[in-house]
Amino acid sequence: MRADHEPPRAIVTGSDSGIGRATAVALAAAGHDVAVTWHTDREGAEQTAAEVRGHGARAIVAQLDVTEIPACGDAIDAMIGELGGLDVFVNNAGIGTHTPFLDISLDEWNRVFDTDLTGAFVCLQRAARAMVTAGRGGRLIAVTSVHAHQPMVGYSAYDAAKHGLSGLMKNLALELGSHGITAVNVAPGAIATSASGDSGADPKQIDRPGIPLGRPGDAREVAALIAFLASPEAAYISGTTLVIDGGMLQMGPQAGAAITSHDWRTV
């Protein structure tokens, strides 16, 4: 709760499924009113909103295409107006590509960058401007990836865009700290979602030999971390990246994706 005893307000982009949905619900459980955004899956967004309301929080639903630049920023402004302010902004919307560097087209490269970096910049800037104007501080949280730290074959555009987003957030921590605004990256590894083809499965029952914990993550585990970063207890965390990957980076993402046996566990 804010000092004025009104619920804090949050926007979670790409919250029609996966990590975004789990994050919206986790924030609602922690007392936030939440704006849920969707690109093509309105039904999924409405399902997320229903879960948010199930926690007694207010939910609004809005379409957001972050590749519509600068119109995506206008959509953020509209959501802030409908919420009555903004305390937490979670930049979760993103896409990937699996095209080898020698084969990727400029159009595909630009689509990834417009989604994962340029659109993120526009939305983050609008969110930050609203927070500065309100004068109450705020939290900017970007969902990046382990691939902002280590590359993977076929991910050149995605890797580069996530590196850029991670660097942008570090700069925001420097420039916005005097306004009481924190900026933090959350870098998931392999998470069991529809994007990974594991939606609906119990992550603890999925075998991933190349990950030290032996399984993919649960979207709710990522959401719990984000909800913590949005809490008063995390007020002094800024300008850094919190990796949530089951130890995957210690193997290297390429090994984590390619190893098919547990032989590496023994000498």
N, C-alpha and C positions, 0 to 999 in steps of 0.2 A: 504494500500500500504506500502511496505517496504521502507526503506530509499533510496534504490537504484532505486525506482520507478517501480520495477517489482512487479507483483501480488504475494501475499503470496501463498504458496503451502500447501495443506492439503490432508491428507489421511483419509477416513472414512471407517472403516471396516463394513461389513454387510450392505452395502448401496444400496442393490437391492430393498428394500421395507421399509415400516414402519419408525421408528425413524431414521434409517440410511439414507434412501432416503431423508427425510425431512431435515436432517442435511446437507447433501451434497448440496442440493438446497439452503438452507439458507446461507451457506458459500459462494456459488457462487454468490448469490445476494449481499453479502458483499464484493465481489471482489476477492475471492480466486479461484485459479485453483485447481481442485479437482481430486484425484484418487478415483474411485468408485470400490468397491470389491464385488464379489459374490461368493457363494459356489456352489449352484445348479441352481440358477435362473439367467442365463446369460441375458435372455430377459428383466427381471426386471432391471438388472444393466444397460442395454443399454437405457432403458426408463429413468432411473435416469440421465444418462449421457446426454441424449437429453435435459432434463430440465436444467441441469447445463449449457450446451452450449447456451440455450435460454437466459441466463443472460449474455452472452458475455464472459463467462469464458472457459478456456480449461478443457477438461475432458479426463481422460484416464480410461480404464476399465481393470480390472485384476481379475483372479480367485484367491481366497484365502481360503484355508482350514486350520484353525488355529490348528486343531488336528494333522496336519502333522508337527511334531516337530523334528528337527529345520528348516525344509524346509519353514515353514511359514515366518520365519525371512528373508530368502533369497528372498521371494516374496516382502517383505516390502522394502528391499534394492533395488530391481529392480524398484519398483514404485518410490522410491526417486530419482533414477538415471534418470528415464524418465521424472519426473517432473522438474528435475534440482535443487532439494533441498527440504527441508521440514521445515515448520514453525508451522504447527498444525497437531497433530495426535489424532484422535478420535477412541478410542477402543470401538466399539459398538457391534461387533459380539458376539453372545452368544446363549445358549440354556438353557432350563429348563427341569424339570422332575416332575412328579406328583405321584411318587411311595412312599408308606409308608416306613419308615426307616427299619422296620423288613423285608421288601420284596425286597428292592433295591439290585441289584447284584453289584459285584465289577466292572464288565465291564461297567454297566450303570453309576456308581459313577465316574469311571475314564473318561468316555466320557464327562461328565459334567465338571469335573475339567480340562481336557485337553482343552476344548473349552473356559471355562469362566475364568480360572486362569493361567494355565501353558502356553497355547498358547498366552494369553494376555501378560504374562511376556516376552515371546520371542519377540513379536511384539513391545511392549513398549520399550524394551531394544535397539532394532535396531533403532527405531525412535529416542530415546534419544542420542544414540551414534552419529547419523548423525547430530543432533542439536548441540551437544557439539563440534564436529569437525568443523562445519560451524562457530561457535562462534557468532551467532546472537540471541541466546536465542530460546524460543519456548514455545508451549503450548501442554501439554499432558492432555487429557480429557478422563476419563473412564465413560462409561454408566454402572452404577451398578444397584441398585434397592432399593426400600423400604425394601426389604428382607435382605439387608446388615445391617439393623437396628432392624427389628422385624421378627420372624420366622412365618411359616405357615405350617400347617399339610400337609405332603406329599412332602415338598420341602427341605428335609434335605441336599441333595447334592448341590442344587442351593443356598440355604441359606449359607452354609459353603463356597462355592466358591466365592460368592459375598462379604461375610465378608472378605475373603482373598484378593480379588482385592481391596476393599476399603482400607484395611491396607497397601497394597503394594503402593498405590498412595500416602498415607501419608508419607511413607518412601522416595519416589521419591522427594517429596517436600523438604525434609531435605537435601538429597544428591545432588540434581541438582539445588537448588536455587542459588548457587554461579555462575552458568553458565547462569543465567537469564531465566531458564526454570521453568514454573509453572506446578503444577500437581493438578488436581481437579477432584472430583467425581461428577457426576450428577445422582441422584437417582430417577428415575420415579416411580410413583405408577401405577394404572390401566390406560393404554393408549389404545385408540381405534385403533388397528392395525389388520392385518391378523392373528397374533399370538393369539390375544384375541377373534377372530371371529367377530370383528366389523369393518373390513376394508370396506371403502366406505361409512360408515354411518356417519352422522353428530353427533359428540360427544355430542353436546349440546341437542340433542334429545334423548339420551340414558339415561334411568333412573338407577341410582346407589344409592339406599337409604343409603347404608353403608358408603358413602363418603360425608363429610360435604358439598362440593359444589354440590352434587347430580348427578354428571355425571363423566364419564371417561375423561381423558385428550386427547388432540389432539396432534399427533406426531409433528405438526408444533410448538406447544407451547414448547415442549422439545427442538426442533431444535433452536428456538429463544434464549433460554437460553444458549445453547452450542455456538451459534454464538456470543453472548455477551461475553462469557468467552474467545473466540478467539480474541476479539477486543482489541485495545489499552486501552480502558476504564477499562478493567478487569485485567490490568497488575499486580496488587498487591493482587490478590486473589490466594491463593495457600495453599495446605495442608488441605483442608476442603471438605465437601460434601454439595452440594446444592440439597435439596429435592424438587421435583416437583410432588405433589401427591393430590392436591385438599384438603389437610387436612387429608388424609387417615391415616397417622401415629398417629394422635391424637386419632383415634378410635381403633388403633391396626389393622394390616393387616388382621388378622383372622376375626375380626368383620366386617371390610370393605368388605370382600368377602362374608360373610355369612348372614348378615342382609338383609332381603327382604322387610321390610316396613320402613316407616318414623316415626314410633311410638317413636323411641329413641329421636327425636327432641324436644319432650315436656316432662315436668315432670309429 
